[in-house]
Amino acid sequence: MNHISTDIYINNLDHLLITVSRQQDPNLTKKMEGYFREKSKLSSIDYLVYLIMGDQLVFLPNEYLEKQPETEYFYKKMTKQVIADINGNVRPASKDWDKFMMYQLCVNNGIEGLISTIVEAHKQKKISYAKTKRFLLEQTVLGISLYANRINGKITYTWFEQIDFAIKDFFKQLGKIQLGKKPDWRLVIDVLPSKFEGILRGMINLSGGVTTKKKDETTEEITLEALFDTPTFLELFDIDDKNLFEFVFTKKELNIRNYVAHGMYIPQDYTMVKAVLVFLCILRLAKANLKIEKNS
């Protein structure tokens, strides 16, 4: 059984924690187990493509989410919903609350199965840092040669070079699991969210989009949430990608990017589930529909 908890605010009373329970569908569980068994049979390249392009059973497609009727729990008629962060601070629940609650339920049902296939694929040497590096550099936009102007002149780099050490550490931790040792996901979780944002900004800029706004007499970067709402974003990615990114990085659900940026996580908060979700978001960037030539 899965549980979704939400804080409720009633006039000037304290916040009440209400737990909503839903029975897990045994047919769905059986279907997912078979699905993951099939994925474990993929070749190295096909498995990487599978991770990059997305997992519809773990991450519900938007078409399904939009068809879900708004839940009519009794407390929604009696109270005002608020969301509490990890420090107990509260804010009003967004209009997408039902949508991302359903998304969370599906992730809860499938993430352990997905993690198991990743661990097993690494154990069987289907995926590794070396194979992932080669594929991302040679076959995806993360390997495109880019140019930046610095004081000492123009420099060349790739987006993969911005994340290579954290990706390498991700596979290092998988190796620890294989050896029966305790993994440490802090570097992966602390580094990749900010790199994700930086790479996404670069992609939008390269595609002719705008990532800044004018404020008084200055120009400043728009927020990550605002980046997801730019027209250029949906030229690069689809709505399912947006749902995943918002679920993982923004206050609509896990809010990992904000918690990391403000140093709010304690060691126990650095879980494998968060590390895998952040890793998958980084891989998802590789499917960006950029209209530029490789090595141009």
N, C-alpha and C positions, 0 to 999 in steps of 0.2 A: 504494500500500500504506500502510495506517495502522499506527502502532505505539503500543502502550500499555506504559508502563514502570512497574515497581513495585520498590521496594527489599525485599530479603529478609534476615531476620535468622537466623543459624545459630549457636545456642549463644552462645559468647563471641567468635565471629569477627566480622570487619568486615561491613558491609552489602554485599550483592552486587546489582548492577543487572541485572535480567533483562528482556529485551524480548520481548514477545509480539506476533507479527505475524499479521495477517489480510488475506487478499486482498480488495480492494474488488470488490463485485459489479457487473459492467458493466451488467447489466440494471437494477439499482437506480440507477446513475449516469444512465443514459439516461432512466429514468422521472422522476428528479428534475429533469433539465434541461428536460424537457417541462412539468413541473409549474411551474417557475419562469417559463417563457415565458408560460404561461397567466396567472399572477399579475400579470405586467407589463402585462396588458391591462385590469386592473380600473380602475374609476373611482376618483377621489380618496377618496371616503368609503368605498367598498368595500375599498380597499387599507388604509386605516387600521383598519377593522374586522378585516381579515385579520391585521394585525400585533397587534392587541389580543387577539384570541381565540385565537391560537396557530397554530403551523405543525407539524403532526403528522409531516411527513417529516423535519424538522430535529430536533424534540424528540419522541422516541419516546413514544407513549402508554403509560400504566402497564400497561394490559391486556397489551401485547406484552412489556414488561419482566418482568412477573411470570411469564410463560410460559416465559421463557428458562431452560434447565437450568443449574445451577451448573457453571462450567467446571472441568474436571478436569486442569488443567495439572500436570505432574509435580512442580513445586516446591511446590505447595500441600500435597502429602503429606509433603514433606521439611522444610519450613521454616515459619516464622511470618512472615506478611505484615505489613509496616509501610509507612506512607506518609510521605514526606519533604516538608517544606514548602520554600518558596523559599530559606530560609536553611540548609537541611540538617538541621533538627530533625526527629526521627522520632516517630511514634506508631503504635499498633496499627491495622491496617486495620479499618474498621467492617464489620458484617455486611452492609451494602449495597454492598460493594466491587464485586461482580460486576455488580450492577444499574447502578451509575453508570459502570462501565467501558464497558458497552454503550451507555449514554446518551452518553458522551464520543465513542465511535466514530461514532455517528450524527451528532452535532454536527460532528465533523471532516469527515464526508462531505458535509454540506449547508450549512454556514455560509457558505462563499464564494459559493455560489449565491444564498443569501438576501441577503447583503450586496450582491451585484451588482444584485439587483432594487431594493433600497433606494436605491442610488446612481442607478440609471436612473430610478426613480420621481421622485427629487428633480430630476434633470436635465430630465425632461419636465414638471416643475412639478405633478405629481400630489400630491406631499406637500411641505410647507414648514412653517416655524415657525408662520406665520399660520394656515394651514389646520388644523394640529394643535391649536393653541391654541383656535381657535373650536370645533372638534369636541369636544375634551375638556371645555371649559367648558360648552358648550350641550347636549351629548348624553350625558355620563357623570357618574358620581359624583364625579369629580375637580373638578367645577364646583359642587358643593353648597355653599351658604352655611353656614359653621360659626361657632361662637362660643367665645371664650376669655375668661376673667376675668384681668385684669391689675390692677396697683396702681391705674392710672388709670381703671379701669372695664372694661366689656365691649367686646371688639373683634370684628369680623367678618372672616372670611378664607375662602379656599378652599384645598383641597389643591394645586390647580394652581399657586397663587401661591408655594408652597414650592419648586417645581421649575422654574418658568418660565424662569429665567435659564440653568439648565443644559440644558434642552431647546433653548433658543434657540442655545446654544453648540454643541450636537450638530449642528444644521442649518448653523451657520456652518462647521464642519469639513467637512461634506459639500460646501459651496460651494467650499472650498479644493481639494478633490479634483477638482471639476469644472474648476477653473482650472489644474490641474496643480501645485498647491502642496502642501507637506507639512502634513497635519493635526496638531493637537495635542489629544489626547484626555484630558489630565490633569484639566481641570475637570469634565468629564462623569463620569469614573470616580471622582474624589475626592468629588464632591458627591452623586450620585444614590444610592449604597448607603445612606448614613445617612438620606437623605430617604425612601427606600423603607421603611426600618424605622420611621421616625416616622409615616408615613402609615398603614402597616399597624397599628401600635399604636392609632392613632386610630380606624381602622375596627373593630377588635375591641372597643374600649371603647364605641363608638357602638352596637354590636350587643349590648351587655350582657355581653361577655366580660371576662375578668380578665387583665391584663398585668403584675401585680405579685405579689410573694410576701413573706411575713413572715420576717424573719431576726432572731433575738434580739428586741430591742425596736424594731426599725426595719422599714420597708417599702421594698423595692427592686424595680426593674424586672426581669422575667425576661429571659433571653437571646433573641436572634432565633431560635435553634434551638428553644427552648421555645415560642415563639409559634406556630411551624408545627405543633406538636403539640397545641395547644389545641382543644377541640371547636368553638369558635366559628370558628376558621380554616376548617375544612372545611364550615362553613355559608356562608362567604363565597366560597370558592374550591373547586376540585376537586383530586383527587390529582395530575393532570397539572400543574396550577399549582404544587403543592407540590414536585414533582420538579424543575421548572425553577428555582424559587427556591432550593431546597437545593443544586442543582448549581452555581448561579452564586455564591451568597452564603456558603455554609457550608463547613466542613472536609470535607464529604463529597466535594467535588471542587475547584472553583476558589477558594473561600474569599475572594472579593474583598472582602467587607465587613470581614473581620478584618484583611486586609493593609492596606487603606486606613486603618482606624481606628488602627492601630499604626504607620503611616508606613513600611511595609516596601518599598513599590514604589520602584524607581529609574526614571528617564525611559524606559528601554527596555521596561519592563513595561507601559506604557500603550498597549496595542494597540487597533486598530480592532475586533477580535473581542470583546474585553472590553467596549468602549464600546457596541457593538451589543447584546450580551447584557444589559447593565445597562439600556439604553434600552428593550429589549423587556420586561424585568421591570417597569419603571415603567409602561409602557403596559398590561401585564397587570392592574395594580391597578384599571384603569378598568372591568373586568368584574365587580368585586365585587358580590355579591348582597346589597346593603344594603337593609334593610326600613325606609327612611325616605323622606319626600317631599322632592324637590328644592326648595331655597329655603325649607324649613320652619324 
